[in-house]
């Protein structure tokens, strides 16, 4: 259960009493008269004197309010939303003692794990008077587990299995992952990042499914400033932490630096940066990339702008290509060039032209250079190989009439000699 807090701060101010000029008194009277026409909490006969929200993750959220008013309450509504989501308003059950409640079914209407939920109340009295409470909020945390927390000024890490030494290891890996991401490009990231470490893939999977999200080994919710990992305390924890933490933190830091414009970046760019930030690279990526080069089955980068393929094998190849291509960009254009590319895409340029604006080459031109210089691919030979079947068919189509014409010419010459 989480207690909520009013997001408005109230400060008491003292005022000295003095006689005001008559015109100012008249103006103040008019301001007060017209101001009373707007419903405000605590005015017009009633106010919300208590508010709270309680939840069971993946099951329900209960909203409660206690309304104080000498006039009977006609109805009350609660409005709530995630920080960046649409608001919805629901009617509350109102009791004679002024308490009101509403139950939200989180099994049918899924909420993102660890989302900040903002809510407020609107009340109408029997005489038609209306007023609105202040805003309150709470974190829709996964309270199926008893989380432990360790924090510094920029990071908060949470875990439920393992001792304090494990928490320190998580925080250390997150710090180094944060620095690894910032080494790729300067990121003006502001705000704290929360890192939640699940002890098993099954626990993480259930949390994501209950929040309506796809299961993966690690997960980032950039807009929420939340990273979710699956790492079991033990001998293999360093390998998992130094791979997962930097990757997911890169997504959050990019969002904190760009805001909603982060969503304009091509997927190959965000995932390529995140994969390059990993402190312990996955050797299978290089193996997969080399096999795709040998079999001439690389995915065009233009197909990796909006999303990665849904099937596991092609998605893994997409990660491998993205990592290699972003490394090619860093090696040839440095952090300045990569920063310019990020800015171009964040400004709304499309996948092809954003590269031209930042680096003076279109994405397709850069792809050719990458495949030739980094992957050792002979693009001219590849093009010729791909076109050979068509050239062969075209040759056969042209050969028949040409051969017929030559045949007729030979026959004519033979006939001329006979004559």
MIPAVO-190243 format. One record per residue (C-alpha): residue in one letter; x, y, z. Coordinates in pm, whole numbers, plus 50000, padded with zeros to 5 digits. Last residue first. Layout:
<atoms>
AXYZ...
</atoms>
This chain:
<atoms>
X521674824639131X523164799239367X525344825939524X522364848539596X520464819439761X523344812739992X523594849640085X519894851140160X520084820140377X522914835140582X520924867240639X517864847240747X519904828141001X521414860041138X517924874641184X516704843341358X519714843141591X518994879241680X515314871441737X516154842341970X519104858442148X517144887942285X514934866642510X517884844842605X519924875242701X517044889742904X516694856843092X520424856343167X520444892843273X517544885943510X519294856043664X522564876043690X521024906343867X521644894144223X525154882544137X525944915443964X524644935144263X526694913644499X529794917944284X529344955644281X528704954744656X531884936044728X531364929245103X534254933445338X531914938045635X533434970345757X534554988145440X532134973845183X529014969345397X529595002345574X530135021645250X526975007145095X524985014945412X526235050645412X524905055145059X521525040045158X521295062745463X521935093445249X525325110045272X526155145645380X526585134545745X523865153345936X521475163845658X522105132645451X521565109845751X518255126645832X517305122645466X516995084845464X515315078645800X513005108745783X513885142245939X511745151146242X514005173146454X514945142746663X516245126446344X518535155646268X519595158946633X520575122046655X522605125246334X524395156246463X525255137546784X526605108546579X528765132246376X530155149346685X530715116046864X533015104946584X532325105846211X534195075746074X534685053446378X531405064646535X529455058146216X531025023646173X530195015846539X526585025746465X526605001846167X528054972646364X525594976046652X522644980146419X523654949846211X523954927446516X520674939746665X518904933746333X520454898746316X518904891346657X515544903846527X515874881146222X516354850846444X513724859946703X510794866746472X509104900546509X511414919746273X512784952146421X510784984346404X510475018346236X513955022846089X515044986646051X513684980845700X515765009745563X518804992445710X518404964645454X518584930545628X521674910045547X521054876545377X524014873545139X524854839345285X528404849245379X527294883445504X524514867845713X526974843245866X529334871545959X526504890746129X525394860446329X528934853646450X529404890246540X526194890646743X527024857446911X529974874047085X527604894047313X529564924147432X530374928947803X530174965847897X527114971347681X527125006747540X527474994347182X524184975347218X522375006447342X523775027747059X522735002646795X519344998546960X518685035946948X520065039746594X518555008346438X515215018546591X515235051146399X514855081846624X511465099046625X510455084246962X513315102847129X511485134647029X509345128247341X512195141947559X515595144447394X518095141747683X515875122547923X514835100247636X518445092847540X519235085747905X516345061047927X517375041947614X521015040947721X519995027448063X518554996347896X521814986747728X524084997048016X522114975548265X521694944048053X525284934547964X527164945448274X524414931748497X524224897548328X527974891548330X528324904548686X525494882148814X527004849348693X528464838749031X525244845649223X522304869049256X519824862748971X519494890448715X516384899548512X516294936948450X513684964648448X514695000648376X512435030248458X512695067148373X508955067348302X509305080847947X512175056847879X510345025147986X513255000947953X513154963047947X515594934747995X515444898047893X512284904647691X508554900247748X506124922047557X504044947147748X500474947747877X501394956148236X500454921748367X502554907448082X505554928848181X505384918348546X504854881748452X507914881848227X510064898148493X509134871348746X509654843648488X513064857548389X514154853048751X515514875149031X513924907348910X516084938548927X514324972348919X516445002148810X514965036748873X516575065548686X516795100248842X516465131748640X518425151248384X520185137048081X522265161247879X523815132947678X527275136747522X527625108247272X529135073347294X530905079647626X527565089147782X526295053547735X529415039147900X529075063748188X525535052148258X526615015948236X529375022648487X526865037548730X524355009548668X527004983048730X527944999749059X524305002249168X523714965549087X526854954949275X525794975649576X522404958549574X524134924649563X526274934449862X523104944450048X521804908950025X520024889849752X516444887149631X514094917049637X515904943249430X515674980849371X518285004749234X517915042449246X520225062749024X521185099248976X521975113049325X522755079149478X520405051149573X519905017249735X516495001249768X515064968249893X511814956349737X509324933549908X507654917249605X504054915149482X504124953049516X505024958049151X504754995649171X501965017149031X503605048449170X501275073549335X499855107849260X497575135349389X496085165949222X494065192049411X490345187549452X487675201149221X484475219549311X480875221149197X477815237749352X474555225749200X472505227449523X472845189649568X476615191849566X478885182549271X482355168649332X485355164349100X488315143949229X491985141349129X494465115748999X498045112248871X499435077048821X503225073648797X503985041948604X505985014948784X504604987148562X502425000248278X498664997848349X496344971148209X492584975548188X491124940648223X493274928448510X493744963648647X490064965948744X489645001048887X487625002949209X486005036449302X485335051349643X483575079249829X483315089750192X480935117850281X479205100550574X476175092250360X478275071850120X479295080749765X480185054049505X482455070549251X481885078148883X484875073748646X486955098648445X489765088348211X492885107948128X495145100647831X498775090647893X502055108547960X502075108548341X499555080148366X495975091148403X493245095948661X489895113348704X487685104849001X484035115149002X481605125549277X477845129349283X474965147749454X476655154349788X474415168650060X475305203950179X477295208850501X480355195950310X483455175050381X484395149250123X486475119050212X488125103149909X489225068049812X490605053049489X491195015349476X493505000749209X493164964449109X494774931749001X498104933648817X499764950649111X497484953349412X496684989849460X495795016749712X494925052949637X494375081149886X492445112949943X491305131650255X489775166150308X488045169749972X486215202750001X482765217550043X480515248050067X481545270549779X485295269749854X487725243349979X488645230949634X487835257149375X484755260849157X484965292848945X482125317648996X483695328849324X486485345549125X483995369348965X482915383849301X486455383549448X487845402549149X484985427549161X485595434249531X489315438349472X488635464049200X486295483649430X488855483449715X491545495149473X489395524449365X488725533949736X492415536249838X493535508950079X493715511450460X496315488050610X496525453850757X499795434550731X499755400550561X501215367650678X501795340050430X501315303250490X502725281550214X500915253650043X502685229649809X500635212749543X501475176749452X499215162849726X500685130949851X499745094749828X500305066450071X501315033749908X500005000050000
</atoms>
